[in-house]
C-alpha cells in the first residue's frame, strides 16, 4: 500500500465533526490544546500516550460530551501515529473513518473501500489489504452518529436499535488483527450504561476506556489566545471547545458579555 499517498489524501478530507465555527468549512486547523483524558481510575493520558497504547495493539474507547473535542483529539492521536510512521519509527499508519459516512454499512471491507474513494485514494483494495495485514491503526470516529438515521417508535426498542446500528463497529472489532490498535469514539451518554456500551460494541476484557474532560480555565485561555481573544472569560460560561469557538467567531464574546455579572445577563 502507498501509505504516504493515502495520508496525503486524508489530510484534505474532514475529520469527524471538526468544522470552522464561522464558515462551517471542514478545513479547520486551530492548533490543538491538550485536554484531560482520564480512565475510570483517574489515570491521565494525552494523545501521545493513547497513541502508544494503540501501537501496542490496544482497543481504546474514547467518550465525551457533545462539543467536547472528541474528533480533534482523535485527529491529534492520528498525527502522533502518522509522525512515527513518516519518521520510519513504525510500520503502522493511521486510517481515520468518519462513521457518519457509513450509514447502512455492516461490512468493514465495503466501509474501507468507500472511505478510500471519498478521500480520493487511488487503490481502495490496497487499503483493505494493509488493514488485514496489520499495518493500520484504525480510528472509528462517532459511533453515536452512525445510529441516528431511521429512529422512531417505541422507547423500549431503542436499546435493540442501538445494538443493531453498531454492527459495522462490531465487525471491525472482530476482524481487525489482534496486533492492531483500534480507537472508537462517541458521545458519553449515548448508551444507557457502560455495560450496554460493552455489549453493543462486543468489547472484551483488556480494552481501555477513557473519557475526555471539558476545558479547564487555563485551557480555555490558551484556546482563545490562539484565536486572538485575550479578555477574561466569565466563570459561568460552559467550557466546551465547540461552543467557545462558535461564540468567538460570531463575535459574541464582547465587553457586554464577558463583563456580565451573572449568567442570565450574559446570555
Secondary structure per residue as TSV (DSSP state, phi and psi in degrees):
chain	resnum	aa	ss	phi	psi
A	1	X	-	360.0	139.2
A	2	X	-	-85.7	81.7
A	3	X	H	-64.0	-35.1
A	4	X	H	-64.1	-38.4
A	5	X	H	-66.3	-40.1
A	6	X	H	-61.6	-48.5
A	7	X	H	-61.0	-38.4
A	8	X	H	-64.3	-44.3
A	9	X	H	-67.0	-36.7
A	10	X	H	-66.2	-31.2
A	11	X	T	-63.7	-23.6
A	12	X	T	-93.1	2.0
A	13	X	S	-110.7	148.4
A	14	X	-	-56.2	145.2
A	15	X	-	-106.1	102.4
A	16	X	T	55.9	-131.8
A	17	X	T	-95.0	11.0
A	18	X	-	-66.3	121.7
A	19	X	-	-142.7	151.9
A	20	X	-	-68.6	119.4
A	21	X	T	-58.9	-25.6
A	22	X	T	-86.5	-46.2
A	23	X	T	-102.7	-18.2
A	24	X	-	79.9	2.3
A	25	X	-	-74.0	143.2
A	26	X	S	-77.9	-17.9
A	27	X	-	-83.4	75.4
A	28	X	-	-126.7	114.2
A	29	X	-	-134.4	55.8
A	30	X	-	-64.8	135.7
A	31	X	-	-50.2	136.8
A	32	X	-	-70.6	132.5
A	33	X	-	-99.3	116.8
A	34	X	-	-54.2	133.9
A	35	X	-	-117.6	162.0
A	36	X	-	-77.3	123.7
A	37	X	E	-118.2	116.5
A	38	X	E	-124.5	144.1
A	39	X	E	-93.9	-175.2
A	40	X	T	-66.2	-17.5
A	41	X	T	-95.0	-2.1
A	42	X	-	92.0	0.4
A	43	X	-	-65.6	136.1
A	44	X	E	-98.8	141.1
A	45	X	E	-126.5	164.5
A	46	X	-	-134.4	173.5
A	47	X	H	-53.9	-36.4
A	48	X	H	-67.8	-42.8
A	49	X	H	-71.9	-33.2
A	50	X	H	-65.9	-41.0
A	51	X	H	-59.9	-39.3
A	52	X	H	-63.6	-39.5
A	53	X	H	-61.1	-42.5
A	54	X	H	-65.6	-41.2
A	55	X	H	-67.3	-18.0
A	56	X	T	-90.3	4.8
A	57	X	T	90.5	19.3
A	58	X	-	-82.7	145.8
A	59	X	E	-90.0	125.5
A	60	X	E	-125.7	131.5
A	61	X	E	-112.6	119.5
A	62	X	E	-110.3	118.2
A	63	X	E	-119.3	160.1
A	64	X	E	-174.8	165.7
A	65	X	-	-71.7	167.2
A	66	X	T	-60.7	130.8
A	67	X	T	79.1	8.4
A	68	X	S	-80.9	-13.4
A	69	X	S	106.6	29.3
A	70	X	H	-64.8	-46.4
A	71	X	H	-66.5	-40.9
A	72	X	H	-67.8	-34.0
A	73	X	H	-68.8	-42.5
A	74	X	H	-62.4	-39.0
A	75	X	H	-63.7	-39.1
A	76	X	H	-66.9	-38.3
A	77	X	H	-61.5	-41.8
A	78	X	H	-61.7	-37.7
A	79	X	H	-64.1	-35.0
A	80	X	H	-65.4	-46.0
A	81	X	H	-63.0	-41.9
A	82	X	H	-63.0	-42.8
A	83	X	H	-61.5	-41.2
A	84	X	H	-61.1	-40.7
A	85	X	H	-66.6	-47.5
A	86	X	H	-66.5	-27.8
A	87	X	T	-81.5	-5.7
A	88	X	T	80.8	13.8
A	89	X	S	-85.4	-12.7
A	90	X	-	-149.4	152.1
A	91	X	S	-97.2	5.7
A	92	X	-	-104.9	133.3
A	93	X	E	-120.2	154.7
A	94	X	E	-85.2	143.5
A	95	X	E	-124.8	115.9
A	96	X	E	-109.4	112.2
A	97	X	E	-104.3	132.7
A	98	X	E	-87.2	111.8
A	99	X	G	-63.7	-21.6
A	100	X	G	-63.1	-19.7
A	101	X	G	-81.7	-2.7
A	102	X	G	-127.4	35.1
A	103	X	T	-57.9	133.3
A	104	X	T	84.8	-7.9
A	105	X	-	-90.5	142.7
A	106	X	-	-127.8	-9.1
A	107	X	-	-102.2	119.6
A	108	X	H	-57.7	-35.7
A	109	X	H	-63.2	-46.4
A	110	X	H	-62.6	-38.6
A	111	X	H	-65.5	-43.9
A	112	X	H	-64.9	-39.7
A	113	X	H	-69.6	-38.8
A	114	X	H	-63.0	-43.1
A	115	X	H	-59.1	-45.6
A	116	X	H	-60.0	-43.2
A	117	X	H	-66.6	-38.2
A	118	X	H	-64.6	-40.1
A	119	X	H	-83.2	-10.4
A	120	X	T	89.6	25.9
A	121	X	-	-84.0	131.0
A	122	X	S	-71.1	-29.4
A	123	X	-	-124.3	81.2
A	124	X	H	-56.5	-37.7
A	125	X	H	-64.0	-31.3
A	126	X	H	-69.4	-28.5
A	127	X	H	-67.6	-39.3
A	128	X	H	-62.9	-44.0
A	129	X	H	-63.4	-39.8
A	130	X	H	-64.5	-40.9
A	131	X	H	-62.6	-47.7
A	132	X	H	-60.9	-34.2
A	133	X	T	-84.0	-4.0
A	134	X	T	87.8	23.0
A	135	X	-	-101.7	11.8
A	136	X	E	-122.8	139.1
A	137	X	E	-98.9	116.5
A	138	X	E	-96.5	135.1
A	139	X	E	-118.1	123.6
A	140	X	E	-112.1	102.2
A	141	X	E	-98.1	121.4
A	142	X	-	91.4	58.5
A	143	X	T	-62.3	-24.5
A	144	X	T	-74.5	-17.3
A	145	X	T	-90.4	-16.7
A	146	X	T	-81.7	-12.2
A	147	X	T	-107.6	10.4
A	148	X	-	-86.2	-21.9
A	149	X	T	-80.2	136.3
A	150	X	T	79.4	14.7
A	151	X	-	-81.4	128.9
A	152	X	-	-169.0	165.0
A	153	X	S	100.7	-153.0
A	154	X	-	-73.6	138.8
A	155	X	G	-62.2	-36.5
A	156	X	G	-65.1	-14.4
A	157	X	G	-89.0	-6.6
A	158	X	H	-61.6	-37.8
A	159	X	H	-63.0	-41.9
A	160	X	H	-64.4	-39.6
A	161	X	H	-64.2	-42.0
A	162	X	H	-62.5	-41.8
A	163	X	H	-62.8	-46.3
A	164	X	H	-65.5	-34.5
A	165	X	H	-71.1	-14.6
A	166	X	T	-92.0	12.0
A	167	X	H	-59.5	-41.0
A	168	X	H	-63.3	-42.9
A	169	X	H	-63.6	-44.6
A	170	X	H	-60.7	-39.0
A	171	X	H	-65.1	-40.9
A	172	X	H	-61.9	-41.9
A	173	X	H	-63.8	-41.6
A	174	X	H	-67.2	-40.2
A	175	X	H	-96.9	-13.5
A	176	X	S	-70.9	131.5
A	177	X	-	-53.8	144.1
A	178	X	T	-65.1	-18.0
A	179	X	T	-87.0	-4.3
A	180	X	S	-101.7	138.5
A	181	X	-	-74.7	152.1
A	182	X	E	-144.3	120.0
A	183	X	E	-110.7	127.5
A	184	X	E	-123.1	130.1
A	185	X	E	-122.4	155.9
A	186	X	E	177.8	173.5
A	187	X	E	-66.7	142.4
A	188	X	T	-62.7	-38.0
A	189	X	T	-109.8	26.1
A	190	X	S	-66.0	-42.7
A	191	X	S	-92.8	155.9
A	192	X	S	-70.2	-25.4
A	193	X	S	-157.6	166.8
A	194	X	H	-63.1	-35.6
A	195	X	H	-63.9	-41.5
A	196	X	H	-64.3	-40.1
A	197	X	H	-59.2	-48.1
A	198	X	H	-64.5	-36.9
A	199	X	H	-70.1	-46.4
A	200	X	H	-64.0	-33.1
A	201	X	T	-96.4	-1.4
A	202	X	T	54.2	46.7
A	203	X	-	-84.6	137.8
A	204	X	-	-109.5	175.3
A	205	X	T	-59.8	145.4
A	206	X	T	106.5	-13.1
A	207	X	-	-78.2	158.3
A	208	X	E	-107.2	124.7
A	209	X	E	-110.7	120.4
A	210	X	E	-128.8	154.7
A	211	X	E	-123.1	138.8
A	212	X	E	-92.7	123.0
A	213	X	-	-85.3	162.6
A	214	X	-	-74.8	170.0
A	215	X	-	-59.8	143.3
A	216	X	-	-82.5	171.0
A	217	X	H	-59.4	-39.3
A	218	X	H	-64.8	-41.2
A	219	X	H	-68.7	-35.6
A	220	X	H	-59.4	-45.0
A	221	X	H	-60.1	-43.1
A	222	X	H	-66.2	-41.6
A	223	X	H	-61.8	-48.6
A	224	X	H	-69.2	-31.5
A	225	X	H	-62.5	-39.3
A	226	X	H	-64.9	-26.7
A	227	X	T	-90.3	1.5
A	228	X	T	87.1	16.0
A	229	X	-	-110.3	123.8
A	230	X	-	-129.2	25.7
A	231	X	S	-91.6	158.0
A	232	X	-	-65.7	145.9
A	233	X	-	-106.1	131.9
A	234	X	-	-64.9	147.2
A	235	X	T	-64.7	-25.4
A	236	X	T	-80.0	-8.3
A	237	X	S	-75.9	125.5
A	238	X	-	-56.3	144.6
A	239	X	-	-105.4	37.4
A	240	X	-	-88.2	131.6
A	241	X	H	-54.6	-41.6
A	242	X	H	-61.1	-44.2
A	243	X	H	-68.7	-45.3
A	244	X	H	-63.3	-42.5
A	245	X	H	-62.1	-39.7
A	246	X	H	-64.1	-48.4
A	247	X	H	-61.8	-36.7
A	248	X	H	-68.1	-51.0
A	249	X	H	-69.2	-24.7
A	250	X	T	-87.2	4.4
A	251	X	T	57.1	41.2
A	252	X	-	-97.7	-3.7
A	253	X	-	-98.8	60.6
A	254	X	-	-87.5	-177.1
A	255	X	H	-60.6	-36.3
A	256	X	H	-69.6	-25.7
A	257	X	H	-82.0	-56.8
A	258	X	H	-68.2	-19.9
A	259	X	T	-92.4	-0.9
A	260	X	-	-67.7	135.6
A	261	X	S	-78.7	-16.6
A	262	X	S	-145.6	162.5
A	263	X	H	-59.7	-42.2
A	264	X	H	-61.0	-45.0
A	265	X	H	-67.5	-39.8
A	266	X	H	-62.6	-46.3
A	267	X	-	-67.0	360.0
